[in-house]
Amino acid sequence: MRFNPTDTNTPRAPWWLTTLAVGGIFFLHFPIIMVALYAFNTEESAFSFPLQGFTLRWFIAASERSDLLDAVWLSIQIALIATVSALVLGTMAAAALYRRNFFGKEAITLVLILPIALPGIVTGIALLSAFRLADIETGFWTIAIGHATFCVVVIYNNVVARLRRSAYSLIEASMDLGADGWQTFRYVLLPQLATSLLAGAVLAFALSFDEIIVTTFTAGQQQTLPIWLLNQLGRPRDVPVTNVVALGIMLLTTLPILLAWRLTQGTEDTAGASK
């Protein structure tokens, strides 16, 4: 029986359970609210309470920091490369695995999921060890590779869920009518996968943009935006600017996640099913 929120006969949760849920949500979001408020505080001190006034000068100060702008641009570049790589690899993996049963399939699926399922420090140490064994110097490309490893599973999950909801008879009909593999993919599969690919891409971009643990092990001398923020914690006079940047990151990563959730509504019912 499916829960219907508009059904008046559906029993409501007890008041104490609702209060606990609201209190838990407020507790989780309280630090975010404080960071957002202090981004507009007139005082330079990070610990002045209550707020002394309202100002936008810290936003102007942040826009004039060349080191900050360089870190933002580096994070955007890495996130774009990681997202594109994940789109290609995740889509190919989903197309190869979603209808086939063969020895080792579960092991391959586990390998795809492990980078995001494991703690970030484990993934970071493993990547750093692999790069050192291969005598690869850490820098821009090692960060992009590291981010792509955990972005692949986001694309893979979205594409597999959508493929399982699509009728395979459409592919068979396309090939019966003389279309080759590329034409079938372009005119039949791609239109069906478009929203899931877009949702996976925006979510992968958001994950890559604010990733810090894996980045710390693979960055070398490069400074992405999360690493820049971490370094700013030791500079009390720069806390207002740090709050502004933190607020911007929260907005930039929240909006893609909400968009991805909107685009993938309904796929959760079939993510574990198969046709």
Order of alpha helices (4+ residues) and beta strands (2+ residues): alpha-alpha-alpha-alpha-alpha-alpha-alpha-alpha-alpha-alpha-alpha-alpha
